[in-house]
């Protein structure tokens, strides 16, 4: 009987323990289901964070690409403004040059004409027969050549004021910007930036230089005739004097002035009439080796006439050219600004456009995780969990500097 009671007690205890174990297992399984559900939610959230980070990095790459393209546009714009300022300076220089020569020629012609009209004298028998014809000849030559020089300078002045603005028109700017785009896309170390094909300097050299030389020679011819005319006027004016002292003094003064004028024209006239050759002192200049963009933007440009790209598009395309072009086309910030830009603080902008993808992937700037790890020599799948893998809180555009570094062109 006692044995039966003990068996019943043991069975009852076993039943209680079994029930407690079953309830405990059910509770543990419920907690595991809740934990797995939370783990799935966390993994889904982690996946979303990874996708957001990849989108952020892609936007950063797009912005950096747009910034590099904008830097090239601003460099081309700065070079165009340099040519515009040079064109304006040359037009102003030639304008002042023609105005000065025209004004002096008109002044001398007026003096000679007034001296001819207002010179009061009566022809007498004791006049020397050669004075009056020489006086009339020098007067007519002075007035004729000076008026011709003044008229020629005035017509040239009107012409350059009309033509000078055509070399900085919208069409010229569009063609120059297109050549700069070709220069950037096909850049090789040692290439020079382009220059406008039509410039006012070339127009002046081919169309106006000879006319300017003619006007200057006419003006220079009239000055000795004017001095000789004044000397003859002294002999005619003082022909009744008891001694030829006054006429001799006038002749000496005019002779000294004529000698000084010949010396001045010999000193400065050849310099004013010689052709402007920008390459005449190249042997005294320092050699400028190619160091790459953006510094090669400031190399001496190519000749203004007949500039053509030095490389074909097939030769210029690198392994990342297709990716670069697609990024530029889908860039969220197109290059539309026209503010001058001479240099950038971002080192990745110092590479050529054909090597942008190579430099970005080599430096790991804006690259996906697997690409950046490969650049660092670490192989890691892009979707592997990482500690602290959260979306950055800073704006996507704050990693790239937007303020250019001011630099002399």
C-alpha positions, 0 to 999 in steps of 0.5 A: 500500500505504501509503495502504491502511494509513493508511486502515485505521488511520483506520478503526480509530481512527474505530471506536474513537472511535465506540465510546467516544462511544456508551459515553459517551452511554449513561453520560450517559443513565443519569445523566440517568435517575437525576437525573430519578428523583431530581427526581421524588422531590424534587418529590413530597416538595416537594408533600407538604411544601406539603400539610403546610404548608397543613394546618398553616395550616388548623389554625392558622386553626381554632385561632385561630377556636376561641380567638376563640370561647373569648374570647367565651364567657369574656367572657360568663361574666365578665359572668354572674359580675358579675351573680351577684356583684351578685345575691349582694350585693343579697340580702345587703344586703337581708338585713342591712337587714331583720335590723337593722330587725326586731331594733330593732323587736323590741327596742323592742316588748320594752322597751315591753311590759316597762315596761308589765308591770313598772311598779309603781304603784297607782291613786289618786284624785289621778291625772290622768285623762288620764295612764293612758289615754294611757299605755295607748294609747302602750304598745299602739300601740308594741307593736303597730306594732313587732311588726307591723314585726318580723313583716313584716321576718321574713317578707320576710327568709325570702322573699328568702332563698328566692327570691334563689337562683332568679335564678342558677340553671342555667336562667337562666345557659343563657338568658343565655349564649344571648343572649350568643351571639346578641349576638356573632353579630349584633354591630354597632358600638354594640350593648350586651351583654345582661342577665338578664331576671329579677333580684333587683333587679327582684323587690325593686322590684316585690314587696318595696319597698312592704312594706319602706316599710310596715315602715319607717313602722310602725317610725318610728311606734312610736319617737315613741310609745315616747318619749311612753310614757316621758314619761307613765311619768315623770309617773305614777311621780313623781305623789306628788313635792312638785315636778314636777321629776323628771317635767319632766326626764324629759319634757324628755329625751324631748322632746329625743330625740323632736326628734332622732329626727324630724330623723334620720328626716327626713334619712335616711328619705326616702333609704331609702324612695326607689326605686333609679334607676340612671339618675338621675345619667346626665347626670353620667357620661361618654359611652362611644362604641362601639369594637368588641369586645372592649371593647363587652362592658363597655358598660352592658348593655341593660334587663333586661326584654324584651331582644331582638337588634337585628339579624336573622341575614340582616342580620348575615351577612357575606361570610365568615359561612358560612365562619366557621360551618363553621370553628366547627363543625369547630373542633378546640378547642371553646369549653368553658372557664368561666375568666374572660376579660376581654381578649386580647393577640391583636389579631385577637380584638378584632373582632366574630364577624360580621367574623372572616373579613374581618379574618383574610383582610385581615390574612393570619393563617392564610390560604393562600398565594394569599390572603395574596399577594393581601392583600399585592398579589402574585399567585402560584399556591399550588403554585409552588416557593418557597425554603426551603419546609419544614414549620415545626418549632414546634407548631401551637398556639404561634403563638396566645397562650393566656394572657389579659391580666388587666383590670378588668371 
